Amino acid sequence: MAASASGGLEGRVALVTGSTDGIGLAVARSLAAQGSAVMLNGFGEPEAIRALCDELATAHGVEVAHAPADLRREEDAAALVPHVLERFGRLDVVVNNAGTQHKGPVEEHPPQRWREVFALNLDAAFHTIRTALPGMRARGWGRIVNVASVYGLAGGVDRSSYVASKHALVGLTKAVALETASTPITCNAVCPGDVSTRIFYRNAKLLAESEGISRAEAQQRIAATNMPSGRVVAPEHVAALVAFLCSEAAGEIRGAALPVDGAWLAR
């Protein structure tokens, strides 16, 4: 029997991009727990995605569906919000979480990969925002949260496209916040440091193999390199902040870029 959702988002519909694992999935769980129906988006085995939708729906008593749009493709990104509207009839919350990165010196950066990074990290958010805003304005309420990065607020070595695209995403956040400032629609960004996702664990595995150390030691070393706390951020920590930004209590937080970074940017 489905649980009865009780939170601040009952009757709302949320789209979370890149939500079949990691930060995006944690965000989807958090919003569903608040009573919002959720459209998941991301890659994965169809059977596993169906099971994930069923799990979230049963746990929180909300509708959950999945859109397989490949947001690197402009036509897919532009069609995603219309797909949500067709499925649910409305869209109140957009969380732009899907992202990718390329590591290496800028002079060796493949141009095609540069375009892919920007397509997913920035262009996809532009398309979801521009197509979601008319409905939000018509209904008189909306929340847009862009998952940027500490690299949207600071530089970094060997990740030029990621840094540039995340800085641009923070800029887009501010522009949209100003355009919606007189309305009940808000737009903000969250800027995580190192998060315990597949990418973090893959990097730790590579470091452990190259240095001949344990994976636990490699994880600790990576976290301590960037984060004075010495601890990696859990996806649930980011999700909790996103959920707060979607609440009524956050109605006058506009155009913020909020770090969740273990004091990375405080140095």
C-alpha positions in Angstrom: 0.0 0.0 0.0 1.4 3.4 -0.9 2.4 5.7 1.9 0.6 9.0 2.2 3.0 11.9 1.4 3.0 14.8 3.8 5.1 17.8 3.1 5.1 21.3 1.6 4.8 20.3 -2.1 1.5 18.4 -2.2 -0.1 18.8 -5.6 3.1 20.0 -7.2 4.9 18.4 -10.1 8.7 18.4 -10.2 11.2 17.6 -13.1 14.6 16.5 -12.0 17.2 16.0 -14.8 19.9 13.5 -14.4 17.9 11.8 -11.6 18.4 8.0 -12.1 21.3 8.1 -9.6 23.6 10.4 -7.5 22.5 13.9 -6.5 19.6 13.9 -8.9 18.1 10.7 -7.4 18.5 12.1 -3.9 16.7 15.3 -4.9 13.9 13.3 -6.5 13.5 11.3 -3.3 13.5 14.5 -1.2 10.8 16.2 -3.4 8.7 13.1 -3.5 8.9 12.9 0.3 7.5 16.5 0.4 4.5 15.3 -1.6 5.5 16.3 -5.2 4.9 14.1 -8.2 8.2 13.6 -10.0 9.4 13.2 -13.5 12.7 11.4 -13.5 15.2 11.8 -16.3 18.4 10.0 -17.0 20.1 6.9 -18.4 19.8 3.4 -17.1 18.4 -0.1 -17.8 14.7 0.2 -18.5 13.9 -2.5 -15.9 15.9 -0.8 -13.2 14.3 2.6 -14.0 10.8 1.0 -13.8 11.6 -0.4 -10.5 12.9 2.9 -9.3 9.7 4.7 -10.3 7.7 2.1 -8.5 9.8 2.3 -5.4 9.5 6.1 -5.2 5.8 6.1 -5.9 5.1 3.4 -3.3 7.3 4.9 -0.6 5.8 8.4 -0.9 2.3 8.0 -2.4 3.0 10.2 -5.4 3.1 9.7 -9.1 6.5 9.1 -10.6 7.4 8.7 -14.3 10.6 8.7 -16.4 11.5 10.7 -19.5 14.5 9.2 -21.4 15.5 12.5 -23.1 19.2 12.8 -24.0 19.8 16.4 -22.9 22.9 16.6 -25.0 20.6 16.8 -28.0 18.9 20.2 -28.4 15.7 18.7 -29.7 15.4 16.3 -26.7 16.1 19.1 -24.2 13.5 21.4 -25.9 10.9 18.7 -25.8 11.4 17.6 -22.2 9.1 20.1 -20.5 6.3 19.7 -23.1 6.5 15.9 -22.3 6.1 16.6 -18.6 3.1 18.8 -19.2 1.5 16.2 -21.4 2.1 13.5 -18.7 1.1 15.5 -15.6 -0.7 18.6 -16.9 1.5 21.0 -15.0 5.1 21.7 -13.9 5.9 23.6 -10.8 9.6 22.7 -9.9 12.5 22.3 -12.3 15.8 21.0 -10.9 18.6 21.1 -13.6 21.0 18.5 -12.3 22.2 16.6 -15.4 25.9 17.3 -16.1 29.2 16.0 -17.3 32.8 17.0 -17.4 36.0 16.5 -19.3 39.4 16.5 -17.5 42.6 17.5 -19.2 44.6 20.6 -20.2 42.7 23.2 -22.3 45.0 22.9 -25.3 44.2 19.2 -25.5 40.5 19.6 -25.0 38.6 18.0 -27.9 36.2 20.7 -29.4 33.4 18.1 -29.8 33.7 17.3 -26.1 33.6 21.0 -25.2 30.3 21.3 -27.1 28.9 18.2 -25.3 29.8 19.6 -21.9 28.1 22.9 -22.6 25.1 21.2 -24.2 24.4 19.2 -21.0 25.7 21.6 -18.3 24.2 24.8 -19.7 22.1 24.5 -22.8 19.8 21.9 -21.4 19.0 24.2 -18.4 18.3 27.0 -20.8 15.8 24.9 -22.6 14.0 23.6 -19.6 13.8 27.0 -18.0 12.5 28.8 -21.1 9.9 26.2 -21.8 8.8 25.8 -18.1 8.5 29.6 -17.3 5.3 30.3 -19.3 3.3 27.7 -17.3 4.8 28.8 -14.0 3.9 32.4 -14.8 0.3 31.4 -15.7 -0.1 29.4 -12.5 1.6 32.1 -10.4 4.2 29.9 -8.7 7.4 28.1 -9.5 10.8 27.0 -8.3 13.9 26.6 -10.5 17.1 25.2 -8.9 20.2 24.7 -10.9 22.8 22.3 -9.6 26.1 24.1 -10.4 29.3 23.4 -8.5 32.0 25.1 -6.4 33.6 25.3 -9.9 30.8 27.7 -10.8 32.3 30.0 -8.2 36.0 29.2 -8.4 38.6 28.0 -11.0 40.2 24.7 -11.3 42.9 22.9 -13.2 42.4 20.6 -16.2 38.6 21.1 -16.3 38.2 24.2 -18.4 34.8 23.3 -20.0 33.3 22.3 -16.7 34.4 25.5 -14.9 33.3 27.7 -17.8 29.9 25.9 -18.1 29.2 26.0 -14.4 30.1 29.7 -14.2 27.7 30.3 -17.0 25.0 28.3 -15.2 25.4 30.5 -12.2 25.1 33.6 -14.5 22.0 32.1 -16.0 20.6 31.6 -12.5 21.1 35.3 -11.7 19.6 36.5 -14.9 16.5 34.4 -14.5 16.1 35.4 -10.9 16.1 39.0 -11.9 13.5 38.4 -14.7 11.2 36.7 -12.2 12.0 38.8 -9.1 8.5 40.4 -9.0 6.7 37.1 -9.2 6.3 34.0 -6.9 8.8 32.2 -9.1 12.4 31.8 -7.8 15.6 30.7 -9.4 18.7 29.7 -7.4 21.8 27.5 -7.7 23.4 25.1 -5.4 27.2 24.6 -5.6 28.4 21.3 -4.2 32.0 20.4 -3.5 33.1 16.8 -3.8 30.1 14.6 -3.5 30.0 10.8 -2.9 28.7 9.9 -6.3 30.0 7.4 -8.9 32.4 10.0 -10.3 34.0 10.5 -6.8 34.3 6.8 -6.2 35.8 6.2 -9.7 38.4 8.9 -9.1 39.2 7.4 -5.7 39.6 3.9 -7.3 42.0 5.3 -9.9 44.0 7.1 -7.1 44.1 4.0 -5.0 45.4 1.9 -7.9 48.0 4.5 -9.0 49.3 5.1 -5.4 49.0 1.6 -4.0 46.7 2.7 -1.2 43.3 1.5 0.0 40.2 3.0 -1.5 39.1 4.4 1.9 42.5 6.2 2.2 42.1 7.5 -1.4 38.6 8.8 -0.7 39.9 10.6 2.4 42.8 12.1 0.5 40.6 13.4 -2.3 38.1 14.9 0.2 40.9 16.5 2.3 42.6 18.0 -0.8 39.7 20.3 -1.5 37.5 20.4 1.6 38.9 21.6 4.9 36.2 19.5 6.6 38.0 16.4 5.3 34.7 14.9 4.5 32.9 14.3 1.3 29.4 15.8 0.8 26.5 13.3 0.8 24.0 13.6 -2.0 21.3 13.9 0.6 22.9 17.1 2.0 22.6 18.7 -1.5 19.0 17.3 -1.8 18.0 18.8 1.5 19.1 22.3 0.4 17.3 21.9 -3.0 14.1 20.9 -1.1 14.4 23.9 1.1 14.8 26.2 -1.9 11.5 24.8 -3.2 9.7 25.6 0.0 7.6 28.6 0.8 10.1 29.6 3.4 12.7 30.2 0.7 10.3 32.4 -1.3 12.6 35.4 -1.1 15.9 33.7 -1.8 16.5 34.7 -5.4 19.6 34.4 -7.6 21.7 32.8 -4.9 24.5 30.4 -5.5 24.8 28.4 -2.3 27.8 26.3 -1.6 27.7 22.9 0.1 31.4 22.4 0.2 32.9 21.6 3.6 34.4 25.2 3.7 36.2 24.8 0.3 35.4 28.3 -0.7 35.9 29.8 2.8 39.7 29.6 2.4 
